[in-house]
Amino acid sequence: MAEFIDMGGFGNYIWSSYGFAVICLIWLNYASWRKAKTTAEQLAILQADTPASPKNTE
């Protein structure tokens, strides 16, 4: 198991790059979720401010 973690002497570089990639993916997921939430809130505000269109009674 120690040989696997050591990765032939390059373990520090390999595992730190994996860690950085995981952190980036977590940040990307959070940023996307937050943007979607903000966009949904803005859409709800715009829809509430827009008067309902009259229905065609013909």
C-alpha positions in Angstrom: 0.0 0.0 0.0 2.9 2.4 0.8 4.3 1.8 -2.7 1.0 2.7 -4.2 0.8 6.0 -2.2 4.4 6.8 -3.0 3.8 6.3 -6.8 7.5 5.7 -7.5 8.6 8.8 -5.7 6.1 11.1 -7.4 3.3 10.7 -4.9 3.5 14.2 -3.7 2.9 15.6 -7.1 0.3 13.1 -8.1 -1.8 13.2 -4.9 -1.6 17.0 -4.7 -2.8 17.3 -8.3 -5.7 14.9 -7.5 -6.5 17.0 -4.4 -6.4 20.2 -6.5 -8.7 18.7 -9.1 -11.2 17.6 -6.4 -11.2 21.1 -4.9 -11.8 22.6 -8.3 -14.7 20.2 -9.0 -16.3 21.0 -5.6 -15.9 24.7 -6.3 -17.4 24.4 -9.8 -20.4 22.5 -8.4 -21.0 25.1 -5.7 -20.6 28.0 -8.1 -23.0 26.4 -10.6 -25.6 25.7 -7.8 -25.3 29.2 -6.5 -25.7 30.8 -10.0 -28.8 28.6 -10.7 -30.3 29.6 -7.4 -29.7 33.3 -8.1 -31.1 33.0 -11.6 -34.2 31.3 -10.3 -34.7 34.0 -7.7 -34.3 36.7 -10.3 -36.8 34.9 -12.6 -39.3 34.7 -9.9 -39.0 38.4 -9.2 -39.4 39.3 -12.8 -42.4 37.0 -13.2 -44.0 38.6 -10.1 -43.5 42.1 -11.5 -44.9 41.3 -14.9 -48.7 41.7 -15.1 -50.6 38.7 -16.3 -51.6 39.0 -19.9 -55.3 39.2 -20.5 -56.9 36.0 -21.7 -58.4 35.9 -25.2 -62.2 35.6 -24.7 -63.1 35.2 -28.4 
